Structures are given as C-alpha cells and as structure tokens.
C-alpha cells in the first residue's frame, strides 16, 4: 500500500478505536485532505441541527469522455431457442421467471414476489470491515462517496438472499433515492440528524428497517470496534416486513435492458481503475467466465460468506452531480464546527458521459431517471436502450469534483 494511503488507513483505524461505544460515523476530515485533529467527532442522531431544506444549487455538468463507436442492433434470435441469443427490452420479454434487475432466470419465481432490500455496507476501515458478507448475492451495488475520501456501498438484494449480510453501517442522502427507485426496504445502522429527519419523512418511511428490527445481530469479534460487528440475517428482515404487511412484490416503473450477446462497436476494456483518493478500486476482466473481478489497493476483495472474490457481469461508471448540503453535518469538532457536510448525489434527471463495461468491452451511455419511482436505465448514443449483460451490476458513482480525467483509468 502506498505511504499516503497507509496514512489514511491508519487514521481511520485510530478514529474507529476511539469510538467503540459509539455507532455513529467515524470518517476522515473533508476534502481536500484529512487532518489529525483529535477533537473531530461524528454528529450523532440526538445532536441539534438546522431544519432540512430543499438542497443547494447544482454544480456545472460533469466532464465526459470521447464516445466509442456507436452500437449496432443486437443480432436477431435464431430458430433454435437453446442457441438463440437472449435480448430483454420489454416487460413481456422477462415473463414471470426472470429477475428484472439482472435478467437472470430464477429457480423459484415466488422469490420475485418479495420486497427488495437496500443494505448499507462499509468500505472502511478495511482491516475491520473486510471481507464484507453478501457482495456476490446482490443484484446491484452502488459504490458512492460518503464524505471526505471514503466510499460506502448501497447493495440491492432481491432474487438471492445470502445467509448473512454485513457489516451494516449508516445511511447517507443517496439512500433517500434508492429505496424509491427499487421499491425497496432500507437496512442501515443509523444516520446523522439531518439525514434521519429526511428518511423518516420520506415516502418509504414505513419500510425503514433499523437495528431494532428483527434480523439484526452482533458478531462475536472482540478485536473489532462495535460499529464493525453489526450484521443481518435476511430471513429475519423478511419476518419483520411480513409483520408490517409490507413484504409485497415491488412495482418497477421501468424495464432495464439486458442481452446475452454484447453490442457491436465496443472498445477493449479489460482493466479499470478508479482512484477515490482513500482507496483505489480495480476491476480485472477474466475472459474465461466473462466477468470482472474486484480489487482494493491491489488486494482481492472477497465475499465473507464464501471467500470467493467479488465479481460482476457489468460495471457502470457515471458522474451525477455531487453537492454538499450545508444543512446537514456528518462530522464536527468539539467546538461544534462542521468539518464534513453531507454529500447529496443527485440521481435524478439524466446525464451523459457514462461508460458501461461488459464482456471485456466499454461502451458510451447516457443514464436516465425522470420520475422518483423510476429505475436507473441507460441508452446508447443513438438514444436506444443499452443492454447490460445478463447478471449483476456494480455502479461506480464518481464524484463530480474528481471527474473521469482524474479518477478513471480504463486500459485494453
């Protein structure tokens, strides 16, 4: 690990150990760089805060990359169903036995009648939270900036339910959007006052599953700080949703496009690196199974349930507006000065300059979410639905202030 990254990791560990009895956030100080100020504390859910507002003004549009060659229409199906490529563009294409979030056939179609879960999983400090459990069973995972230079995961579980998921950490402003998009329940450990007020006044507040809900438990790991030991058994969460009368099939307003065959016009892309400053994420393509495998600072990222390396069929990279909300403080010092405002990631409307990696190729896309309850969907440069590869997806949200030119490196 590079010395400056080691400095960040060491700082994170010290902060975590200093607050073993506190389940609130322990994060480095805000952009551009963390400090060693021992007076820094996280803002608790009981601390006073200003009333929420509608949010700050947006920043200039994110930078874009030069587009690759335009995609061409997918090949038509052959007469032999066993050999025919599968293309899923409409709700009718999915039938009753395909997962709308992955395009995969499910063994038990009844599994599609349960409520999706959006689960908050930490990335830091890596020595305490890795390996994270359940990564390879999530249908879609969003990696996003928390604050400072630390990322966090919002994982959507729907068709597959692992034995356990975790560790579980706190929510951010992005979690006001994801449960609405995927008609899901929100699973998290806590949040700052401002975020908590907005969550509990949201249109999905009855689907919030906090740590007092059925399914949560603490792992027996005395060497770890308390906040790195909270896990969930999904079956307990579904018992809770059943008791509330909320374990119902989701209503997806949009259809995500999928195909077994890659579109034409892609450019080679077998290695991806994203520099989030605190962590360098890397994905390497394996042509044998057609999947990308995840690394963090050069180390394989494993799923704690199976010890298998985290992998995905699709990687989506987009740069929606990232705006600091002055009404919500995520980290303050002893004098009450806010050192890290909550980051609002504006996943609504549409944006260009996106990139999808699938089958060892990269493609330019635009992303769309026009309505609050719409899914995140993608189009090619001609405005046609862009098909993801059938399987799971990781969405890498690159901060606006970083941009592709500073954060993203794709090599053949």
C-alpha positions in Angstrom: 0.0 0.0 0.0 1.3 3.5 -0.9 2.5 5.5 2.1 -0.1 8.2 1.8 -2.9 5.6 1.5 -1.4 3.9 4.6 -1.6 7.3 6.4 -5.4 7.4 5.6 -6.0 3.9 6.7 -4.1 4.4 10.0 -6.1 7.5 10.7 -9.3 5.6 10.1 -8.3 2.8 12.5 -7.4 5.3 15.2 -10.7 7.1 14.9 -12.6 3.8 14.9 -10.9 2.5 18.0 -11.6 5.8 19.8 -15.3 5.3 19.5 -16.1 1.7 20.0 -19.1 2.6 22.1 -20.5 5.0 19.6 -22.3 3.7 16.5 -22.1 7.0 14.7 -19.8 7.8 11.8 -16.0 7.8 12.1 -14.6 9.2 8.9 -11.6 11.3 7.8 -12.0 15.0 7.6 -13.4 16.5 4.4 -12.0 17.2 1.0 -9.3 18.1 0.1 -7.4 16.1 2.8 -8.0 14.7 6.3 -6.2 16.0 9.4 -5.1 14.6 12.7 -7.4 16.8 14.9 -8.3 14.7 17.8 -11.3 16.9 18.5 -13.1 15.7 15.4 -16.3 13.8 16.2 -19.2 12.5 14.3 -22.6 14.2 14.5 -25.0 12.0 16.5 -28.7 11.5 15.9 -29.5 13.4 19.0 -27.4 16.5 18.3 -29.1 19.7 17.2 -29.1 20.6 13.6 -30.8 23.0 11.2 -34.1 22.1 9.7 -33.7 20.4 6.3 -34.1 22.4 3.1 -34.6 21.5 -0.5 -30.9 21.3 -1.1 -28.2 23.5 -2.6 -27.7 24.6 -6.1 -26.1 22.1 -8.5 -22.6 22.2 -9.9 -21.6 22.5 -13.6 -22.2 19.5 -15.7 -19.8 16.6 -15.2 -16.9 16.0 -17.7 -17.4 13.4 -20.5 -15.2 11.1 -22.4 -15.0 10.9 -26.2 -17.6 8.3 -27.2 -16.7 5.0 -28.6 -18.1 3.7 -31.8 -21.9 3.7 -31.9 -23.6 0.4 -31.0 -25.4 -1.5 -33.7 -28.6 -3.5 -33.3 -28.4 -6.8 -31.5 -28.5 -10.0 -33.5 -31.9 -11.5 -34.0 -32.9 -14.8 -32.4 -32.3 -18.0 -34.3 -34.9 -20.7 -34.7 -33.2 -22.9 -32.0 -34.2 -21.5 -28.6 -31.3 -23.3 -26.9 -28.8 -21.4 -29.1 -30.6 -18.1 -29.6 -29.2 -15.0 -28.0 -31.5 -13.5 -25.4 -32.5 -9.9 -25.6 -34.7 -8.4 -22.9 -36.1 -5.0 -23.8 -39.8 -5.0 -22.7 -41.6 -6.3 -19.6 -43.1 -9.1 -21.7 -39.6 -10.3 -22.6 -38.9 -11.1 -18.9 -42.0 -13.2 -18.4 -42.7 -14.3 -14.8 -39.4 -16.1 -14.1 -36.7 -13.6 -14.9 -35.3 -11.1 -12.4 -36.0 -7.6 -13.7 -32.8 -6.3 -12.1 -30.4 -8.9 -13.6 -32.3 -10.5 -16.5 -31.5 -13.9 -14.9 -33.8 -16.8 -14.7 -34.8 -17.6 -11.1 -35.2 -21.1 -9.7 -38.3 -20.1 -7.8 -40.5 -17.4 -9.4 -42.1 -16.8 -6.0 -38.8 -15.2 -4.9 -39.7 -12.3 -7.1 -42.8 -11.5 -5.0 -40.8 -10.3 -2.1 -39.6 -6.8 -1.3 -36.1 -5.8 -2.4 -33.6 -4.7 0.3 -31.2 -1.7 0.1 -28.4 -2.6 2.6 -25.7 -0.2 3.7 -22.2 -1.8 3.8 -19.0 0.0 4.7 -15.6 0.0 3.0 -13.6 1.4 5.8 -11.6 0.8 7.9 -10.7 -2.2 5.6 -9.0 -4.2 8.4 -12.3 -4.2 10.3 -15.0 -4.4 7.7 -13.5 -6.7 5.1 -14.3 -9.2 3.9 -17.9 -7.9 3.6 -20.5 -10.7 3.5 -23.1 -11.0 0.7 -21.4 -9.0 -2.1 -21.8 -11.7 -4.7 -25.5 -12.2 -4.0 -26.5 -8.6 -4.5 -28.3 -7.8 -7.8 -26.9 -4.2 -8.0 -24.3 -2.5 -5.8 -23.8 1.3 -5.8 -20.4 2.5 -4.6 -20.6 6.1 -3.6 -18.8 8.8 -1.7 -19.7 9.1 1.9 -17.7 12.2 2.8 -14.0 13.0 2.9 -12.5 10.4 0.6 -14.3 7.4 2.0 -16.7 5.3 -0.1 -19.7 3.2 1.0 -21.8 0.6 -0.6 -25.6 0.5 -1.1 -26.4 -3.1 -2.1 -29.8 -4.1 -3.6 -30.8 -7.7 -2.7 -33.8 -9.1 -4.5 -33.6 -12.5 -6.2 -30.9 -14.0 -3.9 -30.6 -14.0 -0.1 -27.3 -14.9 1.5 -27.0 -16.4 5.0 -25.9 -13.0 6.3 -25.1 -9.5 5.1 -22.7 -7.0 6.6 -21.2 -5.3 8.4 -24.1 -2.8 8.4 -23.4 0.9 8.6 -25.2 4.2 8.4 -27.2 5.8 5.7 -26.5 8.9 3.5 -28.5 11.2 1.4 -28.3 8.9 -1.6 -30.5 6.5 0.4 -33.4 8.9 0.0 -33.4 7.8 -3.7 -32.5 4.1 -3.9 -35.5 2.7 -1.9 -37.8 4.8 -4.1 -36.1 3.6 -7.3 -36.2 -0.1 -6.4 -39.4 -0.1 -4.3 -37.2 -1.5 -1.5 -36.8 -1.5 2.3 -33.8 0.3 3.7 -31.5 -1.6 6.0 -28.9 0.5 7.9 -27.4 1.2 11.4 -28.1 4.9 11.9 -27.6 8.3 10.4 -26.9 11.9 11.1 -29.8 14.0 12.4 -30.4 15.7 9.1 -30.4 12.5 7.1 -32.6 10.8 9.7 -35.2 13.5 9.6 -35.4 13.3 5.8 -35.6 9.5 5.8 -38.4 9.3 8.3 -40.4 12.0 6.4 -39.9 10.1 3.1 -42.5 8.2 1.1 -40.9 4.9 2.2 -40.5 5.6 5.9 -42.7 2.6 6.8 -40.1 0.4 5.0 -37.1 1.5 7.1 -35.5 -1.4 9.0 -33.3 0.0 11.7 -31.1 -2.1 14.1 -34.0 -2.6 16.5 -35.8 -4.6 13.8 -35.8 -8.4 13.7 -32.9 -9.9 11.8 -30.0 -7.8 13.3 -27.3 -9.3 15.4 -23.7 -8.6 16.6 -20.9 -10.8 15.6 -18.6 -12.2 18.3 -15.4 -10.3 17.3 -13.9 -8.6 20.3 -10.9 -7.4 18.3 -13.2 -5.2 16.2 -14.9 -1.9 17.2 -18.6 -2.3 17.9 -19.7 -0.5 14.8 -17.9 -3.1 12.6 -19.8 -6.0 14.2 -23.5 -5.4 13.1 -24.9 -7.9 10.7 -28.3 -9.1 9.5 -30.0 -12.4 8.7 -32.2 -11.6 5.7 -34.9 -14.0 6.8 -35.3 -12.0 10.0 -35.8 -8.8 8.0 -38.5 -10.5 5.9 -40.2 -11.7 9.0 -40.3 -8.0 10.1 -41.7 -6.9 6.7 -44.3 -9.7 6.9 -45.3 -8.5 10.4 -45.8 -5.0 9.0 -47.7 -6.2 6.0 -45.0 -4.8 3.6 -43.4 -7.9 2.1 -45.0 -7.5 -1.2 -43.8 -7.7 -4.8 -42.1 -4.5 -6.0 -43.6 -2.2 -8.6 -40.8 -1.3 -11.1 -41.9 1.6 -13.3 -39.2 1.0 -15.9 -37.5 -2.0 -17.6 -33.7 -2.4 -17.6 -32.4 -3.8 -20.9 -30.3 -7.0 -21.0 -28.7 -9.3 -23.6 -26.6 -12.3 -23.7 -24.6 -11.1 -26.7 -22.6 -7.9 -26.4 -23.5 -5.0 -28.8 -21.1 -4.2 -31.6 -19.0 -1.1 -31.6 -17.4 -1.6 -28.2 -13.7 -0.8 -27.4 -11.5 -3.2 -25.5 -11.6 -2.7 -21.7 -10.2 -5.4 -19.6 -8.8 -3.3 -16.7 -10.5 -0.5 -14.8 -9.0 1.6 -12.0 -10.9 4.3 -10.1 -9.0 6.5 -7.7 -11.3 7.6 -4.8 -8.1 9.0 -3.1 -8.6 7.0 0.1 -9.0 3.8 -1.9 -8.1 2.7 -5.4 -10.7 0.3 -6.8 -9.6 -2.0 -9.6 -11.6 -4.4 -11.8 -9.9 -7.0 -13.9 -11.7 -8.9 -16.7 -11.5 -12.7 -16.9 -12.2 -13.8 -20.4 -12.8 -17.4 -19.3 -16.0 -16.7 -17.5 -16.7 -13.2 -18.9 -16.7 -11.5 -15.6 -14.9 -8.6 -13.9 -13.1 -9.2 -10.5 -12.7 -6.6 -7.8 -9.5 -5.5 -6.1 -8.9 -2.8 -3.5 -5.4 -1.3 -3.3 -4.1 -4.4 -5.1 -5.7 -6.9 -2.8 -8.6 -9.2 -3.9 -11.9 -8.1 -2.4 -13.6 -11.3 -1.0 -17.2 -12.1 -0.1 -17.0 -13.1 3.6 -19.7 -15.7 3.2 -17.9 -17.8 0.6 -14.3 -16.4 0.4 -14.8 -16.0 -3.3 -13.6 -12.9 -4.9 -16.2 -10.2 -5.6 -17.2 -10.2 -9.3 -19.7 -8.8 -11.6 -21.1 -9.0 -15.1 -21.4 -5.3 -15.6 -19.7 -2.1 -14.4 -21.4 1.2 -14.9 -19.5 4.4 -14.3 -21.4 7.7 -14.1 -20.7 11.2 -12.6 -24.0 12.6 -11.4 -23.9 16.0 -9.6 -22.3 15.7 -6.1 -23.3 18.7 -3.9 -22.5 19.3 -0.3 -25.7 20.1 1.7 -25.0 22.9 4.1 -28.0 22.0 6.3 -26.6 18.5 7.2 -23.4 18.0 9.1 -21.8 14.5 9.1 -18.7 15.4 11.2 -18.0 18.2 13.7 -15.2 19.1 16.1 -15.6 19.7 19.8 -16.3 23.4 19.2 -19.3 22.5 17.1 -17.7 23.4 13.8 -18.9 21.3 10.9 -15.9 19.6 9.2 -17.9 17.5 6.7 -21.2 18.3 5.2 -23.5 15.6 3.9 -23.0 14.9 0.2 -26.1 14.9 -2.0 -25.7 12.7 -5.1 -28.3 13.8 -7.5 -29.5 10.6 -9.2 -32.4 12.1 -11.0 -33.0 13.6 -14.4 -30.4 12.3 -16.9 -26.7 12.7 -17.7 -24.3 11.8 -20.5 -20.7 10.7 -20.4 -21.4 7.4 -18.8 -19.5 4.2 -19.5 -20.6 0.6 -19.3 -18.1 -2.3 -19.2 -19.3 -5.7 -20.2 -17.7 -8.7 -21.9 -14.3 -7.0 -21.9 -15.6 -4.0 -23.9 -16.5 -0.4 -23.0 -19.5 1.5 -24.4 -20.6 5.1 -24.0 -24.0 5.6 -22.5 -26.3 8.2 -21.0 -28.2 7.5 -17.8 -31.8 8.3 -17.0 -34.2 8.6 -14.1 -37.0 11.0 -14.8 -39.5 10.0 -12.1 -39.0 9.4 -8.4 -40.0 5.8 -8.7 -38.2 5.1 -11.9 -35.3 2.7 -12.3 -31.9 3.8 -13.4 -31.7 3.0 -17.1 -29.2 3.6 -19.9 -29.2 4.5 -23.6 -26.6 4.3 -26.3 -25.5 7.4 -28.3 -28.5 6.9 -30.7 -30.9 7.0 -27.9 -31.7 3.3 -27.9 -31.9 1.2 -24.7 -28.4 -0.1 -24.0 -28.5 -3.7 -22.9 -26.4 -4.8 -19.9 -25.1 -8.3 -19.8 -27.5 -10.7 -18.0 -26.2 -10.8 -14.5 -25.3 -8.5 -11.6 -24.1 -4.9 -11.9 -21.8 -2.6 -9.9 -22.5 1.1 -10.3 -19.4 3.3 -9.6 -20.5 6.8 -8.8 -17.5 9.1 -9.5 -17.7 12.5 -7.6 -18.3 15.4 -9.9 -15.3 17.2 -8.5 -13.0 14.3 -9.4 -14.3 13.6 -12.9 -13.1 10.9 -15.3 -9.8 12.6 -16.1 -8.7 12.5 -12.5 -10.3 9.3 -11.2 -10.9 6.8 -14.0 -8.3 4.8 -16.0 -9.5 2.1 -18.5 -7.0 0.0 -20.4 -7.4 -2.7 -23.1 
